[in-house]
Amino acid sequence: MDVDGRCCGTGTCLINAEGVCWCGQKWDGEKMCFASVEAEPATAPDKAEGPDA
């Protein structure tokens, strides 16, 4: 089995065809890195909602 040159150095990378490793890192064209989180922060539910409102 050939060593994948995209491995982050742990020797345990299992990278699929899309460049995503089992650990959540992704090949960015130069190195393995975790995807940036661009999701909006979760908000607390409105207290006026629900069966008691």
C-alpha positions in Angstrom: 0.0 0.0 0.0 1.3 3.4 -1.0 1.7 6.2 1.6 -0.6 9.1 0.8 1.5 12.3 0.5 -1.5 14.3 1.9 -1.2 12.6 5.3 -1.0 15.1 8.2 1.9 13.2 9.7 0.1 10.8 12.0 0.4 7.9 9.6 -3.3 7.1 10.2 -5.0 9.3 7.5 -7.7 7.6 5.5 -8.5 10.2 2.8 -11.4 9.8 0.3 -11.6 11.0 -3.3 -12.9 14.4 -2.1 -9.8 14.9 0.0 -11.6 14.5 3.3 -9.9 12.4 6.1 -11.7 10.3 8.6 -10.6 12.7 11.3 -12.4 15.7 9.8 -9.5 17.4 8.1 -9.5 18.2 4.4 -6.8 18.6 1.8 -6.7 22.3 0.9 -4.3 21.9 -2.1 -1.2 22.3 0.1 -1.9 20.7 3.4 -4.4 18.9 5.6 -6.4 21.3 7.7 -9.7 21.5 9.6 -12.5 23.3 7.8 -13.2 26.8 9.0 -16.5 27.1 10.9 -18.6 29.7 9.2 -22.0 28.7 10.6 -23.9 31.3 12.6 -23.9 30.8 16.3 -26.9 29.0 17.8 -29.4 31.1 19.6 -31.4 30.3 22.7 -35.1 29.5 22.0 -37.5 32.3 22.6 -39.1 31.9 26.0 -42.5 33.0 24.6 -42.7 29.9 22.5 -44.0 26.6 23.7 -47.2 25.2 25.3 -47.1 27.6 28.2 -47.0 30.8 26.1 
